[in-house]
Amino acid sequence: MAGILIIGGYGHVGHQIAAQLLRAGQAGLRIAGRDAGRSAAMAGRLGCDWTIVDMDNPASWGTALAGIGTVLVCSDVGSADFPAHVLERGLAYIDISATDAVLRQIEALDPLARAQGGCAVLSVGLAPGLSNLMARAAVAGMARIDAVTIGVLLGLGDAHGPAAVNWTLDNMYPLPPGAVQMLGFGPQSRPVPTMPFAFADQHVLARRQGMANVTTRLGLDSPLITRGALRMLARMVRRSWVRRLLCRSMARFRLGSDRASLVVTAAGHGVDGPMHRRLTLDGRAEAAITALVAARVAQMLPGKARPGVWHIDEIWQFSDFAPALTQAGITLGGQGRS
């Protein structure tokens, strides 16, 4: 059986993916990164192999890929060179990036993947990932889609890795009047303030599925976050001293719960008239949910792989992940006229 290589396997999400795969009995698991010491230390704790991979140094790629069938990347790639190298070898490539610019670069490798027999799966995680799958489920049977809203709620009491914190802060910007809207998560949750946010799911669904009027909104689960506080945070985050304070605070203190939730609402028309659906997912620890999804994709991909570059919802349906989600204690809900 060909092995799995996890790039960034000693990171906040990567080591959880590795742990899930090892518990499932995955053989030939290897974690990698540019830091040999951290790779070796994490591999020792997990009980797997390790190697060095620097995505900016092609000389480090060949040895790391020996005996590997699937490469799972847990950090944004600086260019399409590394995924192109993986796909050119006819291997499977899985990416958990939430940055649309990164996903577009890899999408452009589709002709190479088809020619060489490689298979890439993108949008793997909570958002994008489960959010894409839920959106596709919410619009099923609609002949016309009027609007889709994806809400993502992340708890400030959760443990977020430095890369995730920096990515979130990088994608905040001053909000125009009316941009902050209240949105409810879960079946009976108190609405929280949310803002438009640059998760890739909305762009992928528009580009790949032709969904018009798709928006993604971010809420932060903390008693400190009000409408005004969210507007102020978005306005001040570009200031260097505020950025440093936020990074230190989020790393050291728990300012809320560790809740991680999705809500997808869709409005449209079917053959019998107007249709409305609302699907919810309510759990804990965003990184753990992303790790669960990524591990499941790595396990299921051998039976589903076909040459090309795909997003998660182009291979699977939400129902393919629902049993594993509920088993992990995540609550799923849905309502609306079908």
C-alpha positions in Angstrom: 0.0 0.0 0.0 1.4 3.4 -1.0 2.0 5.8 1.9 0.6 9.2 2.8 2.9 12.2 3.2 1.6 15.1 5.3 3.3 18.4 4.6 3.1 20.6 7.7 2.6 17.4 9.7 3.9 18.9 12.9 1.5 21.9 12.7 -1.7 22.5 14.6 -3.9 20.8 12.0 -1.3 18.5 10.4 -0.5 16.5 13.5 -4.2 16.0 14.2 -4.7 14.6 10.7 -1.7 12.3 11.2 -3.1 11.1 14.6 -6.5 10.3 13.1 -5.0 8.4 10.2 -2.8 6.4 12.5 -5.7 5.5 14.8 -7.5 4.2 11.7 -4.6 1.9 11.0 -3.0 3.8 8.1 0.4 2.3 7.1 3.3 4.2 5.6 2.4 7.6 7.1 5.2 10.2 6.9 5.1 13.7 8.2 7.2 16.5 6.8 8.2 20.1 6.9 11.3 22.3 6.5 12.1 22.0 10.2 13.9 18.7 10.8 13.8 19.0 14.6 10.1 19.6 14.8 9.4 16.9 12.2 11.4 14.4 14.2 9.9 15.3 17.5 6.3 15.1 16.3 7.0 11.8 14.5 8.4 10.4 17.7 5.3 11.3 19.6 3.0 10.0 16.9 5.0 6.9 16.1 5.4 7.4 12.4 8.2 8.3 9.9 9.3 11.8 9.0 11.3 13.6 6.3 12.3 17.1 5.3 10.3 19.0 2.6 10.9 22.6 1.7 8.3 23.6 -0.9 10.7 26.4 -2.0 13.5 23.8 -2.7 12.7 21.2 -5.4 15.8 19.3 -4.4 14.0 18.1 -1.2 11.0 16.7 -3.0 12.1 13.6 -4.7 13.3 11.6 -1.7 10.3 12.7 0.4 7.9 11.3 -2.2 9.5 7.9 -2.5 6.9 5.2 -1.7 4.1 7.8 -1.4 0.7 7.6 -3.1 -1.0 10.6 -1.5 0.4 14.0 -0.5 -1.7 16.1 1.9 -0.7 19.7 2.3 -1.6 21.7 5.4 0.0 25.1 4.5 -0.5 27.5 1.6 1.8 26.8 -1.3 3.8 29.8 -2.5 3.4 28.7 -6.2 1.9 25.8 -8.2 5.4 24.2 -8.6 5.1 21.6 -5.8 1.5 20.5 -6.6 2.5 20.3 -10.3 5.4 18.0 -9.3 3.1 15.8 -7.3 0.5 15.5 -10.1 3.1 15.0 -12.8 4.2 11.9 -11.0 0.6 10.6 -11.1 0.0 10.9 -7.4 -2.9 12.1 -5.3 -2.8 15.6 -3.9 -5.0 16.9 -1.1 -5.0 20.6 0.0 -6.7 22.2 3.0 -6.1 25.8 1.9 -8.9 28.3 2.5 -7.3 30.9 0.1 -9.0 31.2 -3.3 -5.9 32.4 -5.0 -4.1 29.2 -4.0 -7.0 27.1 -5.2 -7.1 28.8 -8.6 -3.4 28.1 -9.1 -3.9 24.4 -8.5 -7.1 24.3 -10.6 -5.0 25.4 -13.5 -3.0 22.2 -13.3 -6.1 20.1 -14.4 -4.7 19.4 -17.9 -1.4 18.2 -16.4 -3.2 16.0 -13.9 -5.4 14.4 -16.5 -2.5 13.7 -18.8 -0.3 12.2 -16.1 -3.1 10.4 -14.1 -2.7 12.5 -11.0 -5.7 13.5 -8.9 -6.0 16.7 -6.7 -8.8 17.3 -4.2 -9.2 20.9 -3.0 -11.6 22.6 -0.5 -10.9 20.1 2.3 -11.8 21.2 5.8 -14.6 23.1 7.6 -14.8 26.1 5.3 -14.1 25.6 2.5 -15.0 21.9 2.6 -18.1 21.0 4.6 -19.5 24.4 3.7 -19.3 23.5 0.0 -20.9 20.2 0.6 -23.7 21.7 2.7 -24.3 24.4 0.0 -24.7 21.8 -2.7 -27.1 19.9 -0.5 -29.1 23.0 0.3 -29.7 23.9 -3.4 -30.5 20.3 -4.5 -33.7 20.2 -6.6 -33.7 24.0 -7.2 -34.3 24.9 -10.8 -33.3 28.5 -10.0 -31.1 29.6 -7.1 -31.8 33.1 -5.8 -29.3 33.3 -2.9 -27.1 31.2 -0.8 -25.5 32.4 2.5 -22.8 30.4 4.3 -22.2 31.4 7.9 -19.0 30.3 9.7 -18.7 30.6 13.4 -15.4 30.2 15.1 -14.8 30.4 18.9 -12.2 32.7 20.3 -11.7 30.1 23.0 -10.5 27.6 20.5 -6.8 26.8 20.0 -5.9 28.3 16.7 -2.5 27.8 15.1 -0.4 30.9 14.3 -0.9 30.4 10.5 -4.7 30.3 11.0 -4.7 33.4 13.2 -2.5 35.4 10.7 -4.7 34.3 7.8 -7.8 35.4 9.5 -6.3 38.8 10.4 -4.9 39.2 6.9 -8.4 38.9 5.5 -10.1 41.4 7.7 -10.8 44.9 6.3 -12.8 48.0 7.3 -16.5 47.3 6.9 -18.9 49.5 5.1 -22.2 50.5 6.8 -24.6 47.6 7.0 -21.9 45.0 6.5 -22.3 43.5 10.0 -25.4 41.3 10.1 -26.8 39.1 12.8 -26.9 35.4 12.0 -28.1 32.4 14.0 -26.1 29.2 14.2 -27.4 25.8 15.3 -31.1 25.0 15.7 -31.9 27.4 18.6 -28.8 29.6 18.9 -28.8 33.3 19.8 -27.8 35.3 16.7 -24.3 36.7 16.6 -22.8 39.5 14.6 -21.1 38.4 11.4 -19.2 40.1 8.6 -18.4 39.2 4.9 -15.3 37.2 4.8 -12.9 35.8 2.1 -13.4 32.1 2.6 -12.8 30.4 -0.8 -16.1 28.4 -0.7 -18.2 31.3 -2.1 -15.8 31.8 -5.0 -15.4 28.1 -5.8 -19.2 27.5 -5.9 -19.7 30.5 -8.2 -16.9 29.5 -10.5 -17.3 25.8 -10.6 -21.1 25.4 -10.1 -22.5 28.6 -11.5 -24.1 29.6 -8.2 -25.0 33.2 -8.2 -25.4 35.4 -5.1 -23.3 33.2 -2.8 -21.8 34.9 0.2 -19.8 33.7 3.2 -19.9 35.4 6.5 -17.7 35.0 9.6 -18.8 35.3 13.2 -16.6 35.0 16.3 -18.1 33.2 19.3 -17.2 35.3 22.3 -19.1 37.6 24.7 -16.6 40.3 23.8 -17.8 40.4 20.2 -20.7 42.8 19.6 -21.7 44.6 16.4 -19.5 47.6 17.4 -16.6 45.4 18.5 -16.6 43.5 15.2 -16.6 46.8 13.2 -13.8 48.2 15.4 -11.7 45.0 15.1 -12.0 45.0 11.3 -11.0 48.7 11.2 -8.0 48.5 13.5 -6.5 45.1 12.6 -4.1 46.6 10.0 -2.3 48.6 12.8 0.9 46.8 13.7 0.5 47.1 17.5 -3.1 45.9 17.3 -2.0 42.9 15.2 0.8 42.0 17.7 -1.6 42.3 20.6 -4.3 40.1 19.0 -1.8 37.4 18.0 -0.4 37.2 21.5 -3.8 37.3 23.2 -5.3 34.6 20.9 -2.3 32.4 21.5 -2.3 32.8 25.3 -5.9 33.5 26.4 -9.2 31.8 25.8 -11.7 34.7 25.1 -14.8 32.6 24.4 -15.8 29.0 23.6 -14.2 26.6 21.2 -17.4 26.3 19.2 -17.1 25.7 15.4 -20.4 26.0 13.5 -21.8 26.3 10.0 -25.2 27.5 8.8 -26.2 27.4 5.2 -29.4 29.0 4.0 -30.6 28.7 0.4 -33.5 30.3 -1.4 -34.7 29.5 -4.8 -37.5 28.0 -6.9 -38.3 24.4 -7.8 -40.9 23.1 -10.2 -43.6 23.5 -7.6 -42.7 27.0 -6.4 -40.4 28.7 -3.9 -38.0 26.6 -1.9 -36.1 27.5 1.2 -33.6 25.4 3.1 -31.5 25.9 6.2 -28.7 23.3 7.1 -26.6 23.5 10.3 -23.5 21.9 11.7 -22.5 22.5 15.3 -19.3 21.2 16.9 -16.2 22.1 18.7 -12.6 22.8 17.7 -12.3 23.9 14.1 -8.9 22.3 13.6 -10.2 19.0 14.8 -13.1 19.1 12.4 -10.8 20.0 9.5 -8.5 17.1 10.5 -11.5 14.7 10.5 -12.5 15.8 7.0 -9.0 15.7 5.6 -8.4 12.2 7.1 -11.6 10.9 5.7 -10.8 12.3 2.2 -7.4 10.6 2.4 -9.0 7.3 3.3 -11.8 7.4 0.8 -9.9 8.9 -2.2 -8.3 5.6 -3.5 -11.8 4.3 -4.3 -12.9 7.6 -5.9 -9.8 9.1 -7.5 -10.0 10.1 -11.1 -7.5 12.1 -13.0 -7.9 15.9 -12.8 -8.3 18.7 -10.2 -11.5 18.6 -8.2 -13.1 20.2 -5.2 -14.5 18.1 -2.5 -18.2 18.6 -3.6 -17.3 17.4 -7.1 -16.4 13.9 -5.8 -18.6 13.4 -2.6 -21.8 14.5 -1.1 -22.4 15.8 2.4 -24.1 12.5 3.3 -20.7 10.7 2.8 -19.3 12.6 5.8 -22.3 12.8 8.0 -21.8 9.5 9.8 -18.2 10.3 10.8 -19.3 13.8 11.9 -22.1 12.6 14.1 -19.8 9.9 15.6 -17.4 12.7 16.6 -20.2 14.4 18.5 -21.0 17.0 15.9 -24.7 18.0 15.6 -26.3 18.2 12.2 -29.6 19.8 11.5 -31.8 20.9 8.6 -35.2 22.4 7.9 -37.1 24.0 5.0 -39.4 23.3 2.2 -38.0 20.8 -0.2 
